[in-house]
Amino acid sequence: MYLQRKGSRGWSDIQAARVSSGGFKLTVKPTGVGTYSFRVRSQSGAVVSSTLYLKVQAQLADGPYRLVYVNGCLTYRLWEGKLTIRGAAASFTLRGAKFTGPVTRTGSAVKLALRTAGGRGAIDFTGTVKPYNFLTGKLTFSGIHDTLETGFTCTTPVDAYGPAVPGPSCALSVIKRVRLPAGATWEDSAPVCTGTWAVGWSRYRGDEIPSSEVLKWNGTAWALYPGDCSPKYEAILPVFIYRSACWQD
C-alpha cells in the first residue's frame, strides 16, 4: 500500500507500508499549519481510497508574551506591559496595575478578558495564534481615570511574541562559528532564536550600522539563509524572525 498526498501538481506517493493481518500503520509529520489531503492506493493503483483530511492548527503556548506592535493607545504605552498565559488564565501587568482573567481558545482563535481587582480597568483581546507562538489581533483597553469622574476606551491592533519554540542551541558562541563573507565579522549582540531559525548581527568593515543575518539549522549546523527583506522573504520566514531581522521593533 502507498500513502499519497495531494499537492499543487496532483497526487504523489510519500510513504509505502506493508499490509499485515489486513491492516497497516504509517506515521505522518506535518511541516506547517493548514489542511493536508491524503489517500491510500494499492500497489498496482487499481484500488484508491477516499480522501482523508488532516487539519493542523497552531496552539497557544503557556509563558510570557511581549507586545511588539501597538498602533494605538499610545498614551498608555501598552507595549511596556507584561502578558503571561497559563492554561485557561492570563495576566497583564502594566506599571503596577495587574489585570487577570480567563483565556478562551477555539482552534487557533484566542480571546482574553482581563480585569483589575477593583474593576476600574479592563483589557479585552480577540485574535489568532500563528506558528512559532506569534499572537496577533485587536485589543481594547478601558477604565476609569484616577479622578473617578471620566473614563477612557481605546482600541488598537496588537502583535505579541510568545515563548521561543525549542530548537538547537543558538548561543552567540555557536552562531559565531558560521563563516561570514570576507570583510564581515559577527557582533556581540545576543541572537534571536525560535525553533530552527535564528537572527544574528554582523558588521562589515567601515560600516557604522550592523546588518542582520538570518540563519537556518540544516540538521547538523547553522547556516546563513540567503534573502532580503522582501515580501517573498516574509512569506518564508517565521514572523518573529522576519521582524527581528527586518523591522525596528
Contacts in CASP RR format, 6 or more apart in sequence:
PFRMAT RR
TARGET T0000
AUTHOR 0000-0000-0000
METHOD contacts of the structure
MODEL  1
MYLQRKGSRGWSDIQAARVSSGGFKLTVKPTGVGTYSFRVRSQSGAVVSS
TLYLKVQAQLADGPYRLVYVNGCLTYRLWEGKLTIRGAAASFTLRGAKFT
GPVTRTGSAVKLALRTAGGRGAIDFTGTVKPYNFLTGKLTFSGIHDTLET
GFTCTTPVDAYGPAVPGPSCALSVIKRVRLPAGATWEDSAPVCTGTWAVG
WSRYRGDEIPSSEVLKWNGTAWALYPGDCSPKYEAILPVFIYRSACWQD
1 16 0 8 1.000
1 17 0 8 1.000
1 18 0 8 1.000
1 19 0 8 1.000
1 24 0 8 1.000
1 40 0 8 1.000
1 41 0 8 1.000
1 42 0 8 1.000
1 43 0 8 1.000
2 13 0 8 1.000
2 15 0 8 1.000
2 16 0 8 1.000
2 17 0 8 1.000
2 40 0 8 1.000
2 41 0 8 1.000
2 42 0 8 1.000
2 43 0 8 1.000
3 13 0 8 1.000
3 14 0 8 1.000
3 15 0 8 1.000
3 16 0 8 1.000
3 17 0 8 1.000
3 26 0 8 1.000
3 28 0 8 1.000
3 38 0 8 1.000
3 39 0 8 1.000
3 40 0 8 1.000
4 11 0 8 1.000
4 12 0 8 1.000
4 13 0 8 1.000
4 14 0 8 1.000
4 38 0 8 1.000
4 39 0 8 1.000
4 40 0 8 1.000
4 41 0 8 1.000
5 11 0 8 1.000
5 12 0 8 1.000
5 14 0 8 1.000
5 36 0 8 1.000
5 37 0 8 1.000
5 38 0 8 1.000
6 37 0 8 1.000
6 38 0 8 1.000
6 39 0 8 1.000
6 51 0 8 1.000
7 37 0 8 1.000
11 39 0 8 1.000
13 41 0 8 1.000
15 26 0 8 1.000
15 28 0 8 1.000
17 24 0 8 1.000
17 25 0 8 1.000
17 26 0 8 1.000
18 24 0 8 1.000
28 36 0 8 1.000
28 38 0 8 1.000
28 54 0 8 1.000
30 36 0 8 1.000
30 54 0 8 1.000
30 56 0 8 1.000
32 56 0 8 1.000
32 131 0 8 1.000
33 56 0 8 1.000
33 57 0 8 1.000
33 58 0 8 1.000
33 108 0 8 1.000
33 130 0 8 1.000
33 131 0 8 1.000
34 55 0 8 1.000
34 56 0 8 1.000
34 57 0 8 1.000
35 53 0 8 1.000
35 54 0 8 1.000
35 55 0 8 1.000
35 56 0 8 1.000
36 53 0 8 1.000
36 54 0 8 1.000
36 55 0 8 1.000
36 56 0 8 1.000
37 51 0 8 1.000
37 52 0 8 1.000
37 53 0 8 1.000
38 51 0 8 1.000
38 52 0 8 1.000
38 53 0 8 1.000
38 54 0 8 1.000
39 48 0 8 1.000
39 49 0 8 1.000
39 50 0 8 1.000
39 51 0 8 1.000
39 52 0 8 1.000
40 48 0 8 1.000
40 49 0 8 1.000
40 52 0 8 1.000
41 47 0 8 1.000
41 48 0 8 1.000
41 49 0 8 1.000
42 48 0 8 1.000
57 107 0 8 1.000
57 108 0 8 1.000
58 108 0 8 1.000
58 129 0 8 1.000
58 130 0 8 1.000
58 131 0 8 1.000
59 105 0 8 1.000
59 107 0 8 1.000
59 108 0 8 1.000
59 129 0 8 1.000
60 85 0 8 1.000
60 103 0 8 1.000
60 105 0 8 1.000
60 110 0 8 1.000
60 129 0 8 1.000
60 133 0 8 1.000
60 135 0 8 1.000
61 85 0 8 1.000
61 133 0 8 1.000
61 162 0 8 1.000
61 163 0 8 1.000
62 85 0 8 1.000
62 86 0 8 1.000
62 87 0 8 1.000
62 163 0 8 1.000
63 84 0 8 1.000
63 85 0 8 1.000
63 86 0 8 1.000
63 162 0 8 1.000
63 163 0 8 1.000
64 82 0 8 1.000
64 83 0 8 1.000
64 84 0 8 1.000
64 162 0 8 1.000
64 163 0 8 1.000
65 83 0 8 1.000
65 84 0 8 1.000
65 85 0 8 1.000
65 133 0 8 1.000
65 135 0 8 1.000
65 160 0 8 1.000
65 161 0 8 1.000
65 162 0 8 1.000
66 83 0 8 1.000
66 160 0 8 1.000
66 161 0 8 1.000
66 162 0 8 1.000
67 78 0 8 1.000
67 79 0 8 1.000
67 81 0 8 1.000
67 83 0 8 1.000
67 158 0 8 1.000
67 159 0 8 1.000
67 160 0 8 1.000
68 79 0 8 1.000
68 159 0 8 1.000
68 160 0 8 1.000
68 161 0 8 1.000
68 243 0 8 1.000
68 249 0 8 1.000
69 157 0 8 1.000
69 158 0 8 1.000
69 159 0 8 1.000
69 249 0 8 1.000
70 78 0 8 1.000
70 79 0 8 1.000
70 139 0 8 1.000
70 156 0 8 1.000
70 157 0 8 1.000
70 158 0 8 1.000
71 156 0 8 1.000
71 157 0 8 1.000
72 154 0 8 1.000
72 155 0 8 1.000
72 156 0 8 1.000
72 157 0 8 1.000
73 139 0 8 1.000
73 141 0 8 1.000
73 154 0 8 1.000
73 155 0 8 1.000
73 156 0 8 1.000
75 154 0 8 1.000
76 94 0 8 1.000
76 141 0 8 1.000
76 154 0 8 1.000
78 94 0 8 1.000
78 139 0 8 1.000
78 141 0 8 1.000
78 156 0 8 1.000
78 158 0 8 1.000
80 94 0 8 1.000
80 95 0 8 1.000
81 92 0 8 1.000
81 93 0 8 1.000
81 94 0 8 1.000
81 95 0 8 1.000
82 92 0 8 1.000
82 93 0 8 1.000
82 94 0 8 1.000
83 90 0 8 1.000
83 91 0 8 1.000
83 92 0 8 1.000
83 160 0 8 1.000
84 90 0 8 1.000
84 91 0 8 1.000
84 92 0 8 1.000
85 103 0 8 1.000
87 103 0 8 1.000
88 102 0 8 1.000
88 103 0 8 1.000
89 100 0 8 1.000
89 101 0 8 1.000
89 102 0 8 1.000
89 103 0 8 1.000
90 100 0 8 1.000
90 101 0 8 1.000
90 102 0 8 1.000
90 103 0 8 1.000
90 112 0 8 1.000
90 114 0 8 1.000
91 98 0 8 1.000
91 99 0 8 1.000
91 100 0 8 1.000
91 101 0 8 1.000
91 114 0 8 1.000
92 98 0 8 1.000
92 99 0 8 1.000
92 100 0 8 1.000
92 112 0 8 1.000
92 114 0 8 1.000
92 123 0 8 1.000
93 99 0 8 1.000
97 116 0 8 1.000
97 121 0 8 1.000
98 116 0 8 1.000
98 117 0 8 1.000
99 114 0 8 1.000
99 115 0 8 1.000
99 116 0 8 1.000
99 121 0 8 1.000
99 122 0 8 1.000
99 123 0 8 1.000
100 114 0 8 1.000
100 115 0 8 1.000
100 117 0 8 1.000
101 112 0 8 1.000
101 113 0 8 1.000
101 114 0 8 1.000
101 115 0 8 1.000
102 112 0 8 1.000
102 113 0 8 1.000
103 110 0 8 1.000
103 111 0 8 1.000
103 112 0 8 1.000
104 110 0 8 1.000
104 111 0 8 1.000
104 112 0 8 1.000
104 113 0 8 1.000
108 128 0 8 1.000
108 129 0 8 1.000
108 130 0 8 1.000
109 126 0 8 1.000
109 127 0 8 1.000
109 128 0 8 1.000
110 125 0 8 1.000
110 126 0 8 1.000
110 127 0 8 1.000
110 128 0 8 1.000
110 129 0 8 1.000
110 135 0 8 1.000
111 124 0 8 1.000
111 125 0 8 1.000
111 126 0 8 1.000
111 127 0 8 1.000
112 123 0 8 1.000
112 124 0 8 1.000
112 125 0 8 1.000
113 122 0 8 1.000
113 124 0 8 1.000
114 122 0 8 1.000
114 123 0 8 1.000
114 124 0 8 1.000
114 125 0 8 1.000
115 121 0 8 1.000
115 122 0 8 1.000
115 123 0 8 1.000
116 122 0 8 1.000
120 143 0 8 1.000
120 144 0 8 1.000
121 142 0 8 1.000
121 143 0 8 1.000
121 144 0 8 1.000
122 140 0 8 1.000
122 141 0 8 1.000
122 142 0 8 1.000
122 143 0 8 1.000
123 139 0 8 1.000
123 140 0 8 1.000
123 141 0 8 1.000
124 139 0 8 1.000
124 140 0 8 1.000
124 142 0 8 1.000
125 137 0 8 1.000
125 138 0 8 1.000
125 139 0 8 1.000
125 140 0 8 1.000
125 158 0 8 1.000
126 137 0 8 1.000
126 138 0 8 1.000
127 135 0 8 1.000
127 136 0 8 1.000
127 137 0 8 1.000
127 138 0 8 1.000
128 135 0 8 1.000
128 136 0 8 1.000
128 137 0 8 1.000
129 135 0 8 1.000
130 136 0 8 1.000
130 239 0 8 1.000
131 238 0 8 1.000
132 165 0 8 1.000
132 194 0 8 1.000
132 195 0 8 1.000
132 197 0 8 1.000
132 238 0 8 1.000
132 239 0 8 1.000
132 240 0 8 1.000
132 241 0 8 1.000
133 161 0 8 1.000
133 162 0 8 1.000
133 163 0 8 1.000
133 164 0 8 1.000
133 165 0 8 1.000
133 194 0 8 1.000
133 240 0 8 1.000
134 159 0 8 1.000
134 160 0 8 1.000
134 161 0 8 1.000
134 162 0 8 1.000
134 238 0 8 1.000
134 239 0 8 1.000
134 240 0 8 1.000
135 158 0 8 1.000
135 159 0 8 1.000
135 160 0 8 1.000
135 161 0 8 1.000
135 162 0 8 1.000
136 157 0 8 1.000
136 158 0 8 1.000
136 159 0 8 1.000
136 160 0 8 1.000
137 157 0 8 1.000
137 158 0 8 1.000
137 159 0 8 1.000
138 155 0 8 1.000
138 156 0 8 1.000
138 157 0 8 1.000
138 158 0 8 1.000
139 155 0 8 1.000
139 156 0 8 1.000
139 157 0 8 1.000
139 158 0 8 1.000
140 153 0 8 1.000
140 154 0 8 1.000
140 155 0 8 1.000
141 152 0 8 1.000
141 153 0 8 1.000
141 154 0 8 1.000
141 155 0 8 1.000
141 156 0 8 1.000
142 151 0 8 1.000
142 152 0 8 1.000
142 153 0 8 1.000
142 154 0 8 1.000
143 151 0 8 1.000
143 152 0 8 1.000
143 153 0 8 1.000
144 150 0 8 1.000
144 151 0 8 1.000
144 152 0 8 1.000
145 151 0 8 1.000
145 152 0 8 1.000
159 239 0 8 1.000
161 240 0 8 1.000
164 193 0 8 1.000
164 194 0 8 1.000
164 195 0 8 1.000
164 240 0 8 1.000
165 194 0 8 1.000
165 195 0 8 1.000
166 195 0 8 1.000
167 193 0 8 1.000
167 195 0 8 1.000
167 196 0 8 1.000
167 217 0 8 1.000
168 195 0 8 1.000
168 196 0 8 1.000
168 217 0 8 1.000
168 219 0 8 1.000
168 222 0 8 1.000
170 191 0 8 1.000
170 193 0 8 1.000
170 198 0 8 1.000
170 215 0 8 1.000
170 222 0 8 1.000
171 191 0 8 1.000
172 186 0 8 1.000
172 188 0 8 1.000
172 189 0 8 1.000
172 190 0 8 1.000
172 191 0 8 1.000
174 222 0 8 1.000
175 186 0 8 1.000
175 191 0 8 1.000
175 198 0 8 1.000
175 200 0 8 1.000
175 215 0 8 1.000
175 222 0 8 1.000
176 186 0 8 1.000
177 221 0 8 1.000
177 222 0 8 1.000
178 215 0 8 1.000
178 221 0 8 1.000
178 222 0 8 1.000
178 223 0 8 1.000
178 224 0 8 1.000
180 186 0 8 1.000
180 202 0 8 1.000
180 213 0 8 1.000
180 224 0 8 1.000
183 204 0 8 1.000
183 205 0 8 1.000
184 202 0 8 1.000
184 203 0 8 1.000
184 204 0 8 1.000
184 205 0 8 1.000
184 211 0 8 1.000
185 202 0 8 1.000
185 203 0 8 1.000
185 205 0 8 1.000
186 200 0 8 1.000
186 201 0 8 1.000
186 202 0 8 1.000
187 200 0 8 1.000
187 201 0 8 1.000
187 202 0 8 1.000
187 203 0 8 1.000
187 210 0 8 1.000
189 200 0 8 1.000
189 201 0 8 1.000
189 210 0 8 1.000
191 198 0 8 1.000
191 199 0 8 1.000
191 200 0 8 1.000
191 215 0 8 1.000
192 198 0 8 1.000
192 199 0 8 1.000
192 200 0 8 1.000
192 240 0 8 1.000
192 241 0 8 1.000
192 244 0 8 1.000
193 199 0 8 1.000
194 238 0 8 1.000
194 240 0 8 1.000
194 241 0 8 1.000
195 217 0 8 1.000
196 216 0 8 1.000
196 217 0 8 1.000
196 219 0 8 1.000
197 214 0 8 1.000
197 215 0 8 1.000
197 216 0 8 1.000
197 217 0 8 1.000
197 225 0 8 1.000
197 237 0 8 1.000
197 238 0 8 1.000
197 240 0 8 1.000
197 241 0 8 1.000
198 214 0 8 1.000
198 215 0 8 1.000
198 216 0 8 1.000
198 217 0 8 1.000
198 222 0 8 1.000
198 241 0 8 1.000
199 212 0 8 1.000
199 213 0 8 1.000
199 214 0 8 1.000
199 215 0 8 1.000
199 241 0 8 1.000
199 244 0 8 1.000
199 245 0 8 1.000
200 212 0 8 1.000
200 213 0 8 1.000
200 214 0 8 1.000
200 215 0 8 1.000
201 210 0 8 1.000
201 211 0 8 1.000
201 212 0 8 1.000
201 213 0 8 1.000
202 210 0 8 1.000
202 211 0 8 1.000
202 213 0 8 1.000
203 209 0 8 1.000
203 210 0 8 1.000
203 211 0 8 1.000
204 211 0 8 1.000
212 244 0 8 1.000
212 245 0 8 1.000
212 246 0 8 1.000
213 224 0 8 1.000
213 245 0 8 1.000
214 224 0 8 1.000
214 225 0 8 1.000
214 227 0 8 1.000
214 237 0 8 1.000
214 241 0 8 1.000
214 245 0 8 1.000
215 222 0 8 1.000
215 223 0 8 1.000
215 224 0 8 1.000
215 225 0 8 1.000
216 222 0 8 1.000
216 223 0 8 1.000
216 225 0 8 1.000
217 223 0 8 1.000
227 233 0 8 1.000
229 242 0 8 1.000
229 245 0 8 1.000
229 246 0 8 1.000
233 242 0 8 1.000
233 246 0 8 1.000
234 242 0 8 1.000
234 246 0 8 1.000
237 245 0 8 1.000
243 249 0 8 1.000
END
